[in-house]
Amino acid sequence: MTQPERIKIAQELHDGIAQDLVALSYSLDLLLADADTPASTRVELRNLIFSVSSMIERVRKEMFNLRTSDAGTLESSLRALLAESKSSIELRLTEEDCTFTENVSEQILAISRELLRNSIKHSGASVIEITIEKSENGSTYTFRDNGKGIDPLIASGFGTRGIQERCLSIESELIVASDNLGTNYFISIPA
């Protein structure tokens, strides 16, 4: 994706979803301030306002990421995500000298960030290993965590579908294997 395309998406996020979330937040604030709102409802409204505020912050971060032309290295981006999440997960990253197009590199970064977010949120892992190495027909990408394994319902969720779509966009195959010792994602990236 080119930088102008990324900026256009960031603008659309700002003008659409971000503005809608801010409007929703204002509406919730008005309900909370209404003297006729029962106390039990106020507690729920505060929780909703907190959730909407978190969503607004995440959308803002994504808009910033879209506008930033260079997200840095894969490792620095993932370590920043771990720090943002206040996660104590140990990240082990091994990258062979594989040469990718800009699009493939961007997709690998986006896939890695989504997998890391999923592991932080769902797996209970203490260690994540990412390996990118040359293979006979191109490169292989492996993401492993030592968590509790993946629920089949989560495995077919929007995040996983997004990862599958990104893999298809770079003509790569995704294989997911999971058990009670963790989850493994294997991606074959053609040369």
Phi and psi restraints in degrees (value plus and minus 20) as a CYANA .aco file:
   2 THR   PHI     -98.3   -58.3
   2 THR   PSI     142.4   182.4
   3 GLN   PHI     -82.0   -42.0
   3 GLN   PSI     -61.8   -21.8
   4 PRO   PHI     -80.6   -40.6
   4 PRO   PSI     -56.4   -16.4
   5 GLU   PHI     -85.7   -45.7
   5 GLU   PSI     -60.2   -20.2
   6 ARG   PHI     -84.3   -44.3
   6 ARG   PSI     -61.7   -21.7
   7 ILE   PHI     -84.5   -44.5
   7 ILE   PSI     -60.4   -20.4
   8 LYS   PHI     -81.7   -41.7
   8 LYS   PSI     -62.4   -22.4
   9 ILE   PHI     -84.7   -44.7
   9 ILE   PSI     -61.3   -21.3
  10 ALA   PHI     -81.5   -41.5
  10 ALA   PSI     -61.0   -21.0
  11 GLN   PHI     -84.1   -44.1
  11 GLN   PSI     -61.4   -21.4
  12 GLU   PHI     -86.5   -46.5
  12 GLU   PSI     -57.8   -17.8
  13 LEU   PHI     -81.8   -41.8
  13 LEU   PSI     -64.2   -24.2
  14 HIS   PHI     -83.4   -43.4
  14 HIS   PSI     -67.3   -27.3
  15 ASP   PHI     -96.0   -56.0
  15 ASP   PSI     -39.0     1.0
  16 GLY   PHI    -127.4   -87.4
  16 GLY   PSI    -111.8   -71.8
  17 ILE   PHI     -77.6   -37.6
  17 ILE   PSI     -66.2   -26.2
  18 ALA   PHI     -81.4   -41.4
  18 ALA   PSI     -65.2   -25.2
  19 GLN   PHI     -85.7   -45.7
  19 GLN   PSI     -58.9   -18.9
  20 ASP   PHI     -82.9   -42.9
  20 ASP   PSI     -61.1   -21.1
  21 LEU   PHI     -86.4   -46.4
  21 LEU   PSI     -60.1   -20.1
  22 VAL   PHI     -83.8   -43.8
  22 VAL   PSI     -62.9   -22.9
  23 ALA   PHI     -82.1   -42.1
  23 ALA   PSI     -61.5   -21.5
  24 LEU   PHI     -81.5   -41.5
  24 LEU   PSI     -62.5   -22.5
  25 SER   PHI     -80.9   -40.9
  25 SER   PSI     -63.0   -23.0
  26 TYR   PHI     -83.1   -43.1
  26 TYR   PSI     -61.0   -21.0
  27 SER   PHI     -83.3   -43.3
  27 SER   PSI     -61.6   -21.6
  28 LEU   PHI     -84.9   -44.9
  28 LEU   PSI     -58.8   -18.8
  29 ASP   PHI     -81.1   -41.1
  29 ASP   PSI     -60.8   -20.8
  30 LEU   PHI     -84.3   -44.3
  30 LEU   PSI     -61.4   -21.4
  31 LEU   PHI     -83.2   -43.2
  31 LEU   PSI     -61.4   -21.4
  32 LEU   PHI     -83.6   -43.6
  32 LEU   PSI     -57.2   -17.2
  33 ALA   PHI     -98.5   -58.5
  33 ALA   PSI     -36.6     3.4
  34 ASP   PHI     -85.2   -45.2
  34 ASP   PSI     106.1   146.1
  35 ALA   PHI     -82.8   -42.8
  35 ALA   PSI     -44.1    -4.1
  36 ASP   PHI    -104.5   -64.5
  36 ASP   PSI     -23.7    16.3
  37 THR   PHI     -95.3   -55.3
  37 THR   PSI     103.3   143.3
  38 PRO   PHI     -83.7   -43.7
  38 PRO   PSI     133.6   173.6
  39 ALA   PHI     -78.4   -38.4
  39 ALA   PSI     -61.0   -21.0
  40 SER   PHI     -84.9   -44.9
  40 SER   PSI     -54.6   -14.6
  41 THR   PHI     -91.4   -51.4
  41 THR   PSI     -53.9   -13.9
  42 ARG   PHI     -80.4   -40.4
  42 ARG   PSI     -59.6   -19.6
  43 VAL   PHI     -81.3   -41.3
  43 VAL   PSI     -66.5   -26.5
  44 GLU   PHI     -84.5   -44.5
  44 GLU   PSI     -58.9   -18.9
  45 LEU   PHI     -83.2   -43.2
  45 LEU   PSI     -60.8   -20.8
  46 ARG   PHI     -81.8   -41.8
  46 ARG   PSI     -61.4   -21.4
  47 ASN   PHI     -82.7   -42.7
  47 ASN   PSI     -62.4   -22.4
  48 LEU   PHI     -85.0   -45.0
  48 LEU   PSI     -61.8   -21.8
  49 ILE   PHI     -81.3   -41.3
  49 ILE   PSI     -62.0   -22.0
  50 PHE   PHI     -81.9   -41.9
  50 PHE   PSI     -64.3   -24.3
  51 SER   PHI     -82.7   -42.7
  51 SER   PSI     -64.0   -24.0
  52 VAL   PHI     -85.0   -45.0
  52 VAL   PSI     -59.9   -19.9
  53 SER   PHI     -81.6   -41.6
  53 SER   PSI     -60.2   -20.2
  54 SER   PHI     -83.4   -43.4
  54 SER   PSI     -61.3   -21.3
  55 MET   PHI     -82.8   -42.8
  55 MET   PSI     -62.8   -22.8
  56 ILE   PHI     -79.8   -39.8
  56 ILE   PSI     -63.6   -23.6
  57 GLU   PHI     -83.1   -43.1
  57 GLU   PSI     -61.9   -21.9
  58 ARG   PHI     -85.4   -45.4
  58 ARG   PSI     -60.9   -20.9
  59 VAL   PHI     -83.7   -43.7
  59 VAL   PSI     -60.9   -20.9
  60 ARG   PHI     -81.9   -41.9
  60 ARG   PSI     -61.9   -21.9
  61 LYS   PHI     -83.1   -43.1
  61 LYS   PSI     -62.0   -22.0
  62 GLU   PHI     -85.6   -45.6
  62 GLU   PSI     -58.1   -18.1
  63 MET   PHI     -82.8   -42.8
  63 MET   PSI     -62.2   -22.2
  64 PHE   PHI     -81.4   -41.4
  64 PHE   PSI     -66.1   -26.1
  65 ASN   PHI     -80.5   -40.5
  65 ASN   PSI     -58.5   -18.5
  66 LEU   PHI     -86.7   -46.7
  66 LEU   PSI     -57.2   -17.2
  67 ARG   PHI     -98.4   -58.4
  67 ARG   PSI     -40.3    -0.3
  68 THR   PHI     -99.9   -59.9
  68 THR   PSI      99.3   139.3
  69 SER   PHI     -90.3   -50.3
  69 SER   PSI     -51.7   -11.7
  70 ASP   PHI    -146.1  -106.1
  70 ASP   PSI      89.5   129.5
  71 ALA   PHI     -98.7   -58.7
  71 ALA   PSI     -16.4    23.6
  72 GLY   PHI      64.0   104.0
  72 GLY   PSI    -185.5  -145.5
  73 THR   PHI     -97.3   -57.3
  73 THR   PSI     143.1   183.1
  74 LEU   PHI     -76.4   -36.4
  74 LEU   PSI     -68.2   -28.2
  75 GLU   PHI     -81.9   -41.9
  75 GLU   PSI     -66.2   -26.2
  76 SER   PHI     -85.1   -45.1
  76 SER   PSI     -57.1   -17.1
  77 SER   PHI     -85.6   -45.6
  77 SER   PSI     -63.1   -23.1
  78 LEU   PHI     -90.7   -50.7
  78 LEU   PSI     -57.5   -17.5
  79 ARG   PHI     -86.6   -46.6
  79 ARG   PSI     -56.6   -16.6
  80 ALA   PHI     -84.6   -44.6
  80 ALA   PSI     -59.6   -19.6
  81 LEU   PHI     -84.1   -44.1
  81 LEU   PSI     -62.0   -22.0
  82 LEU   PHI     -80.7   -40.7
  82 LEU   PSI     -63.7   -23.7
  83 ALA   PHI     -84.5   -44.5
  83 ALA   PSI     -64.1   -24.1
  84 GLU   PHI     -76.5   -36.5
  84 GLU   PSI     -60.2   -20.2
  85 SER   PHI    -102.6   -62.6
  85 SER   PSI     -23.0    17.0
  86 LYS   PHI      33.7    73.7
  86 LYS   PSI      22.2    62.2
  87 SER   PHI    -114.1   -74.1
  87 SER   PSI     124.0   164.0
  88 SER   PHI    -120.3   -80.3
  88 SER   PSI      -7.9    32.1
  89 ILE   PHI     -81.9   -41.9
  89 ILE   PSI     115.3   155.3
  90 GLU   PHI    -104.6   -64.6
  90 GLU   PSI     106.9   146.9
  91 LEU   PHI    -124.0   -84.0
  91 LEU   PSI     104.8   144.8
  92 ARG   PHI    -136.8   -96.8
  92 ARG   PSI     100.4   140.4
  93 LEU   PHI    -145.0  -105.0
  93 LEU   PSI     106.6   146.6
  94 THR   PHI    -144.4  -104.4
  94 THR   PSI      98.4   138.4
  95 GLU   PHI    -143.3  -103.3
  95 GLU   PSI      98.9   138.9
  96 GLU   PHI     -97.0   -57.0
  96 GLU   PSI     147.4   187.4
  97 ASP   PHI     -96.3   -56.3
  97 ASP   PSI      57.8    97.8
  98 CYS   PHI    -119.2   -79.2
  98 CYS   PSI     116.5   156.5
  99 THR   PHI    -121.1   -81.1
  99 THR   PSI     101.6   141.6
 100 PHE   PHI    -141.2  -101.2
 100 PHE   PSI     135.7   175.7
 101 THR   PHI     -88.6   -48.6
 101 THR   PSI     145.6   185.6
 102 GLU   PHI     -79.1   -39.1
 102 GLU   PSI     -61.9   -21.9
 103 ASN   PHI     -83.1   -43.1
 103 ASN   PSI     -65.1   -25.1
 104 VAL   PHI     -83.3   -43.3
 104 VAL   PSI     -62.4   -22.4
 105 SER   PHI     -80.7   -40.7
 105 SER   PSI     -62.6   -22.6
 106 GLU   PHI     -83.3   -43.3
 106 GLU   PSI     -61.1   -21.1
 107 GLN   PHI     -87.8   -47.8
 107 GLN   PSI     -60.4   -20.4
 108 ILE   PHI     -81.7   -41.7
 108 ILE   PSI     -62.3   -22.3
 109 LEU   PHI     -82.5   -42.5
 109 LEU   PSI     -67.3   -27.3
 110 ALA   PHI     -83.7   -43.7
 110 ALA   PSI     -62.3   -22.3
 111 ILE   PHI     -82.3   -42.3
 111 ILE   PSI     -65.8   -25.8
 112 SER   PHI     -81.1   -41.1
 112 SER   PSI     -63.3   -23.3
 113 ARG   PHI     -84.4   -44.4
 113 ARG   PSI     -61.8   -21.8
 114 GLU   PHI     -86.2   -46.2
 114 GLU   PSI     -64.0   -24.0
 115 LEU   PHI     -82.8   -42.8
 115 LEU   PSI     -60.6   -20.6
 116 LEU   PHI     -84.8   -44.8
 116 LEU   PSI     -64.9   -24.9
 117 ARG   PHI     -78.3   -38.3
 117 ARG   PSI     -64.2   -24.2
 118 ASN   PHI     -81.6   -41.6
 118 ASN   PSI     -63.3   -23.3
 119 SER   PHI     -84.3   -44.3
 119 SER   PSI     -62.9   -22.9
 120 ILE   PHI     -80.0   -40.0
 120 ILE   PSI     -65.1   -25.1
 121 LYS   PHI     -95.8   -55.8
 121 LYS   PSI     -59.1   -19.1
 122 HIS   PHI    -135.7   -95.7
 122 HIS   PSI     -46.9    -6.9
 123 SER   PHI    -107.9   -67.9
 123 SER   PSI     -50.0   -10.0
 124 GLY   PHI      51.9    91.9
 124 GLY   PSI      -0.1    39.9
 125 ALA   PHI     -91.2   -51.2
 125 ALA   PSI     132.0   172.0
 126 SER   PHI    -127.8   -87.8
 126 SER   PSI     -39.0     1.0
 127 VAL   PHI    -156.8  -116.8
 127 VAL   PSI     117.3   157.3
 128 ILE   PHI    -145.4  -105.4
 128 ILE   PSI     111.1   151.1
 129 GLU   PHI    -137.7   -97.7
 129 GLU   PSI     108.8   148.8
 130 ILE   PHI    -140.9  -100.9
 130 ILE   PSI     108.5   148.5
 131 THR   PHI    -147.7  -107.7
 131 THR   PSI     110.8   150.8
 132 ILE   PHI    -144.5  -104.5
 132 ILE   PSI      97.8   137.8
 133 GLU   PHI    -161.9  -121.9
 133 GLU   PSI     139.4   179.4
 134 LYS   PHI     -90.9   -50.9
 134 LYS   PSI     127.1   167.1
 135 SER   PHI    -152.3  -112.3
 135 SER   PSI     158.8   198.8
 136 GLU   PHI     -79.6   -39.6
 136 GLU   PSI     -57.7   -17.7
 137 ASN   PHI    -130.0   -90.0
 137 ASN   PSI      -5.3    34.7
 138 GLY   PHI     130.1   170.1
 138 GLY   PSI    -131.2   -91.2
 139 SER   PHI    -163.2  -123.2
 139 SER   PSI     139.0   179.0
 140 THR   PHI    -143.8  -103.8
 140 THR   PSI     121.7   161.7
 141 TYR   PHI    -138.1   -98.1
 141 TYR   PSI     107.8   147.8
 142 THR   PHI    -147.8  -107.8
 142 THR   PSI     111.0   151.0
 143 PHE   PHI    -142.2  -102.2
 143 PHE   PSI      99.6   139.6
 144 ARG   PHI    -145.0  -105.0
 144 ARG   PSI     118.2   158.2
 145 ASP   PHI    -146.3  -106.3
 145 ASP   PSI     138.4   178.4
 146 ASN   PHI    -123.5   -83.5
 146 ASN   PSI      13.8    53.8
 147 GLY   PHI    -102.3   -62.3
 147 GLY   PSI    -179.8  -139.8
 148 LYS   PHI    -104.4   -64.4
 148 LYS   PSI     -16.1    23.9
 149 GLY   PHI      72.4   112.4
 149 GLY   PSI     149.9   189.9
 150 ILE   PHI    -128.1   -88.1
 150 ILE   PSI     117.5   157.5
 151 ASP   PHI     -91.4   -51.4
 151 ASP   PSI     112.3   152.3
 152 PRO   PHI     -75.2   -35.2
 152 PRO   PSI     -48.8    -8.8
 153 LEU   PHI     -89.6   -49.6
 153 LEU   PSI     -58.8   -18.8
 154 ILE   PHI     -89.8   -49.8
 154 ILE   PSI     -55.0   -15.0
 155 ALA   PHI     -80.4   -40.4
 155 ALA   PSI     -42.4    -2.4
 156 SER   PHI    -129.3   -89.3
 156 SER   PSI      -1.9    38.1
 157 GLY   PHI     -98.5   -58.5
 157 GLY   PSI    -198.1  -158.1
 158 PHE   PHI     -82.5   -42.5
 158 PHE   PSI     -58.6   -18.6
 159 GLY   PHI     -81.3   -41.3
 159 GLY   PSI     -66.7   -26.7
 160 THR   PHI     -86.2   -46.2
 160 THR   PSI     -59.9   -19.9
 161 ARG   PHI     -82.3   -42.3
 161 ARG   PSI     -59.4   -19.4
 162 GLY   PHI     -82.8   -42.8
 162 GLY   PSI     -59.0   -19.0
 163 ILE   PHI     -85.2   -45.2
 163 ILE   PSI     -63.4   -23.4
 164 GLN   PHI     -80.9   -40.9
 164 GLN   PSI     -62.0   -22.0
 165 GLU   PHI     -83.5   -43.5
 165 GLU   PSI     -61.2   -21.2
 166 ARG   PHI     -84.0   -44.0
 166 ARG   PSI     -60.3   -20.3
 167 CYS   PHI     -82.1   -42.1
 167 CYS   PSI     -64.6   -24.6
 168 LEU   PHI     -81.6   -41.6
 168 LEU   PSI     -56.0   -16.0
 169 SER   PHI     -86.0   -46.0
 169 SER   PSI     -40.6    -0.6
 170 ILE   PHI    -133.7   -93.7
 170 ILE   PSI       2.1    42.1
 171 GLU   PHI      35.4    75.4
 171 GLU   PSI      20.7    60.7
 172 SER   PHI    -134.7   -94.7
 172 SER   PSI     139.4   179.4
 173 GLU   PHI    -129.6   -89.6
 173 GLU   PSI     115.5   155.5
 174 LEU   PHI    -128.4   -88.4
 174 LEU   PSI     110.5   150.5
 175 ILE   PHI    -145.0  -105.0
 175 ILE   PSI     111.6   151.6
 176 VAL   PHI    -136.7   -96.7
 176 VAL   PSI     110.3   150.3
 177 ALA   PHI    -150.1  -110.1
 177 ALA   PSI     115.2   155.2
 178 SER   PHI    -167.1  -127.1
 178 SER   PSI     125.2   165.2
 179 ASP   PHI    -171.5  -131.5
 179 ASP   PSI    -189.6  -149.6
 180 ASN   PHI     -93.4   -53.4
 180 ASN   PSI     -18.5    21.5
 181 LEU   PHI    -121.3   -81.3
 181 LEU   PSI     -21.4    18.6
 182 GLY   PHI     116.6   156.6
 182 GLY   PSI    -193.9  -153.9
 183 THR   PHI    -145.8  -105.8
 183 THR   PSI     119.8   159.8
 184 ASN   PHI    -143.3  -103.3
 184 ASN   PSI     112.9   152.9
 185 TYR   PHI    -137.0   -97.0
 185 TYR   PSI     106.2   146.2
 186 PHE   PHI    -138.4   -98.4
 186 PHE   PSI     110.4   150.4
 187 ILE   PHI    -147.5  -107.5
 187 ILE   PSI     103.7   143.7
 188 SER   PHI    -115.0   -75.0
 188 SER   PSI      99.3   139.3
 189 ILE   PHI    -129.1   -89.1
 189 ILE   PSI      95.7   135.7
 190 PRO   PHI     -88.6   -48.6
 190 PRO   PSI     136.9   176.9
